[in-house]
Amino acid sequence: MRGSSGSRIVVLTLCGFLVVLLLLCINQFVLQGLIMPIRVIGGSMAERFYGPHYAVCCNDCRFTFAIDATTIPKPRFVDCPNCGSHQPHNPLQPVVAGDRLLIDCMSFQLRDPDRWETILFQSIDPALDHCLKRVVGLPDETLAVAGGDIWVNGKRLKKDFATADAMAITVHDARFAAQHAGIAQRWRPKHQASQWQRMPQSTCGFKHVPRPPSEDQTALVDWIVYDHVDLHRGQYRVVDRVTDNYAYNQTLSRKLYKTDDLLLAAKIQWHGKGRLFFELGSLRLELDCGQATGKLREAGQGLAEFFWPARQAGSVIRVEVASVDQQFFFVINKEVIFSCDLEVARIDRAVHAADEALGDNHTRSDRLLAIGAQSLHATIEHPLVRRDVYYTPEVRGIVNRRTGEYHLAADEFFVLGDNSPISLDSRQNTDAAIVRRGELLGRVWRWR
């Protein structure tokens, strides 16, 4: 009996020890990491994570957006990034607190951060308790920032589509149409005689009914085109470029940079065996709905051919095309159907004989973004234009910025903010701007 009692005491002691150890682990990795709310106090990661901000709803198109509430002086007027409406801002509007975050303190005890992962780390310069950034450079790599892109070991860093999609910044959402008569619609048929007609029950929808076959033997591509507008204090000017403007930085005066890294999405339905076309700058995607084949061209020259699931005719699908980091993506319902490394494809094209020149029935839209149909019944609804993050060469508040390449040591990480013009990050030419492994605090999720 004594032996049994002694064994029971040992078992109870071990159980008590395990309970204490479990409670310590919960306190370390859960109570102090995942449950304790941490708020964002700056705007360096907008539009992904917001610091204190004003939530603005455009009086004209009803598009909602955030603007920085930490700047001085407070903005007296704001410009809607979607329709360009210039409207007064109430300085007494309540400030929305920064996003609350959940911090996973355990993950980086077991592994290093992945590229493009958002992390929280101990900041030395500036001297803050916590700092929020995105990892772009990993230990033992050589990093450079140039031309809006990141270069690793002498090669352009390329995102996969899921990462590009998550980081993309809205340029224009056609679901929010301007009601003011003086603000033109961004999407329109290219010609007055176009077979594209606006759908009366849709905020921004178009229906294409091709001409009868007897009149359509040599049908041209019929386009709806996007007119990008340069917005400045209520003045509207159609331009052929998209810039790295941020709605969040309403009071920041700076140089704007042209970006060619664009994403175009729309809800599409079609019937028949004609063709659909998408243009992003000099790139054009041709989809043959009868043969279920696709071609990617650049300035009239073929880059790649592929098959695609054209059996979805009659169904409403979400189609996305993107040109990001010198890559092209064709996506249906979030599934990547085709992707192409444009730099590799151009080299391959130069090695082989030039493709045939485009005929008269392949006329271009001559616009930055366009969607076309040829001998096809089709509807297009809710086109959405977005852009990738453009990493600026200069940053507000940084005088001594890093130029050229930087080689990371075995325990170093290169980090950048998504709101590139104002982010104090590894572009600073100081040792403190590089994050060391020992300064990592945890992985981040938003919890609003």
N, C-alpha and C positions, 0 to 999 in steps of 0.2 A: 504494500500500500504506500509505503514511503517513497519507493521508487516511482510509483505512478504519480504521486503528488509532485515529486521533483521534476518529472518530465512535463507535467502540466505547467509548472512555474516557468520552465525554460520556454515552452511553446508560447505562453502568454507574454513573456519578456520579448521574444522575437517578434510576436505580432505587434506589441506596443512600439518596438523600434521601427518596424516597417510602416506603421501608421504615422509616426513622427516624420520619417523620411518622406513619405508620400505628401504629407502636409507641407513640408519644406519645399518639395518640388512644385506643388501647386502654387505656393506663395511666390516662388521664384519665376516660374514660367507661365502662370496663368493670371494670378491676382495682380502681379506687377507688370504684366505684358499684355495679355489679351483682354482683360476685363477693365483695367484702368483706362478711362478715356483720355486720349491725348489729342489736343486740337492743333490744327495747322494755324500758324500765326503770320505766314508770309505768302506771297503770290508766285513764288518761283516755279511751282509745279502746275499752275493753271495752264490749260483748262482741265487737267486731270484731277487735281486737288485744289480747293479754294481756301485762301486765308479769309480774314474778315472782309466782307464784300457787301455791296448793294445788289439785291435781286431786282432787275428791271424788266418790265414787260412793255414792249414797244406799243405806243398808242396807235400805230398805223397797221402793222402786220400781226401784232400779238405774239411775236417771237420773244422768248424770255432769254435773258443773258445776265451774266455777272460782271460787275466792274469793281475794281480795287477800292476798298474803303479806307486804306491806310495812307493814301497819298495826301499831301498838303500842297496847295489848297484843294478843297473839295471841288469836284467837277460841277459847273453851273449848267452845262449842257452835255447831253450824251448823244452819240450816233448809234443807231441800230446797225449791227454788223450784217443783218440779213437784208433789209430793204433800204437802209441808208437814211431813214427818217431822223432829222435833227430836232431834238426836243429838249425842253428844260428839265433839269433834274432838281428834285427837292433835297437840299442839303440836310434837312431834318428827318429824312427817311431813315427808319430803323436799320441798323447794321446787322447783317446776318453773321453770326459767329463762324469761325473757320470750321472746316470739316473735322469731324471726330474720326480718329483712326484706331484700328485694332492692331496691336503690335505682337507679332509672333517672335518671342525671344529665343525659342528653342532651335529653330531651323538652322541658324548660322553657328550654333554650337556643334552642329553635325556636318555642315557643308558650307562652301562658299556661295555667295550670291550668284545667280545666273545673269547673263547679259540681258539688259532691258528691264530687269527687276527693279521695283521701287523699294528703297531701303531707308531705314532710320539709322543715323549714326551720331556719334559724339562729335560736335563741331569744335574746332580749335580757333579757326579764323573764318568768319566772325565768331566771337566767343559766345556761343549759344549752348544751352543744354543739349538740344536735339536739332538735327537738320535732316531734311527730307529731299532726296534726289533719286535719279535713275542711274543705274550702273550701265556704262557703255564700254569700259575697258577693264580687262581682267589681268591678273598677275602675269608678268613676263612678256606683255605685249607692248608694242610701240604705237602710240596714239598720236593723231593729228586731227584738227578740225579745220576744214577748208571747203569753200564753195557750198556752204550750208549742210555738208555731210560730214560723217565721221570716217576716218581712214585708220585701218588697223594693219600694221605690218606692211604698209605701202599699198593696201587694197581698200577699195570703198566698202564700208560696212553695209550689209544688206539685211533688211528686216524680212521676216516671213510675213504672210498676209495677216495672220492673226494679230501680230504685234503692230503692224501698220494700221490696222483697223482700230485697235484699242487706243492708239496715240493720235489718231486723225482729228483735226480741228475743223469745225463746220465753217464753210465759206458762204453757202447759200442753201436754204431748205425751202423748196418750192411749196411745201404745205402751208407756209405762212406768206400769203400773198398780200402785197401792199394794197390798201384801199384808196389811197390818195391818187387822184387822177393824174397828178404830175409825175408820178413814179411809174416808169415803164416796167412791164413784166420782163423778167430775165430770159425766160424761154419763149421762143416764138418760131413759127414756120419761116424758113429762109426766104421764100418767095410768096407773093400774093396769090399766085395761081397754084400754090401747093395743095396737095390732097390731104395734108394734115389739117385737121379741124379741132378747135378746142372743145373739150367735153363740158357741157354746161353745168353738170352736177358735180364736177370735180374742182377742187381748189387750183390744181395745176395738172390737167390731164389732156392728152391729145389722142385723137383717133385717126388712123390712116386707112383710107379705102382706095385701093388702086383703081386706075382707069380700066375700062373694059379691055379684054385682050386684043381686040381689033385695033385699038389705039395705043397699045402698050407693048408693041413688038420690040422696041428699042428703049425701054423705060430707063429713065435716069434715076439716080438715087435721089429720093425726096427727103429733105433734111428739116429737122427742128434744131435750132442753134441756141447757144447760150451767150448772152451779151453780158460780160462782166463789167461791173460799174466801179469806178474809182469814187470813193465817198469822202467828202471833206466839207464839213460844216453845211450840210444840206445841199451841196453842189454835186451834180451827177454827170459823169463823163464815161462813155463806153470806152473801154480799153481792152487790149488783147493780152493782158497778163494778170496773174494773180500774185499778190504780195503777201508777205509774212505778217500781216496786220493782226493784232490781238484786240478783241473787244474789251478784254479785262484791263488793258493798259490805256484807258481813255485819256489820261492826263500826260502821258509820256510822249514827248516830241523827239523823233529819231528818224534816221534813214530807213526806208522800207526796201526790202529785197525781193526781187522776183523769184518765184518758186515754180518749178515745172513738175514737182511731185504732187500729183492730183489723184483723187479718187472720185468716181462718178457712179452713182447707184440710182436705180429706178425700178418700179414695179412694171412688169411687161407681160402682155398677153398677145399671142399671134395665131393666125390661121393661114394655111396655105403653104406653098413651097417656094416662096421668094427668099429674099435675103434681108438681114438686119445688119446695121453698121453702127459702130461707135468710134468717135474720133476724140483723141486727147492730144492736142498739138499736132505734131507731125506723125503720130502713131494712129493707125486705123485698124480696127478689128472688123473682119467680114465674117458673118455667120450665115452659111447656106442652110436654110431650114428644111429643104428637101433632101439634100445629100448628107446632112448632119456633119458637115465639115466646117472648119474655121481656118482663116488665114490672118496672120498679123503682118502688116506692112508698115514701112516707115518711108515717108517721102516717095511713095509709089513703088518701092522695092520690097520684095518679099523677104520676111525674116523667119517665119515659121508657119507650119501647117499642122492641123490636129483634128481629131474627131471630138464631137460633143453630143450630149444627150438631147437631141432635137425632138425626141418623142414627147417632151413636155408641152407640145403645142396644145393650145386651148386652155392651159392652166395659167393662173396668175403666178408669176415667179419674180423673185427679186434678183436682178442682175447687177453685178458690180464689175467695173473695169478700173484698173488702177495702174499708174506709172509711178513707182516709188523706188528710190535708190537705184535707178537704172535697171529696174525690173518691171515686167508687165504681168498683171494678173487678170484672169477672167474667172469670175466667181458666180455661182448660182446658189441662192439660198444658203449662203455662208460656206459652201463647199467649193474649194479651188478646183476648177475644171482644167485650167491650163495656166502655166506660168512660163516665163521666158526671161533669161538673163540677157538684157539688151546688149551689154558690152561684149559678151561671148558671141551672140548672134550676129553682131556687126562684123566681127572678125571673120566668122565663118562665111558671111555673105561676100566679104572682100576676096576670100580665097576662091570661091566658086564664081561661075559666070553670072553676070547681072541678070536679074529677073526681067520679064517683059515689062515694057512701059504700060501704064494704065491707059485704057481706051476711053472713048468719049462717054461710055455708060458708067464710068467710075469717077465722075467728077467729084472733087473734094468740096467740103463745106466752107473752107476758108475761114473757119472760126476756131477759137481755142477749144471749145467742147461742142459736140454735136451728136445727135442720134438720127440715123437714117433708115429708110425702108425702101425696098425695090420689089414691086410686084407682090406685095404682101399686105394682108389685113393685120393691123397691129394697133394696140393701145399702149400708151406710155403714161404713167402716173407718178406723181411725187418725186421728180428727180432731185437728188441730193448731191451737192458738190462739197467736197472736203479737201483738205491739204495735209501734207505731212509737216512735221516740225522742221523748221529751217534754223540751223544753229548759226547764230550771227557771229561775226568776227569781233564785234565790240559789245560790251555789257555796261549798263549804267552802274556807276560806282567802282568800276575796275579801271585803274590807270595803267598798272603794270600787268598786261595780259600776256598769256603764253602764246608764242608763235613757234611755228615749226613743229617738230616731233618731240614726244616725251616718252622715254622708256620706263615702264612700270617695273618696280622691284617685285620680288616673289610674294610680298604681302600687301601689295598696293592695288587700289582700284581707282579708275577714272570715272567721275560722276558728273552728270549734267542735269539741269532743270529743263522741264518742257517749255516753260515760259522763258525762252532763251534770252530775250533782250534785257531782262532784269535779274537773271539768276546768277548769284555768286556761287561759282562752282569750280571745277578743276581747270577752267580756262584761266584762272588767276595764276600768275607766275610766282607762286610761293609753294614751299614744301607743305604747308598746312592745308593747301587746297586739294591735296591728294589724300584719299581715305585709306587708312591702314586697317588691317584685319582686326586688330585689337579695339578699334573704334566703332565696329559694327554693333548695333543694338538690336536690330530685328527687321523682319519682313513686314510689309504694310498692307492693310486693307482698309477701305473706307467704311465708316460706320456713322451715318448721319442721324 
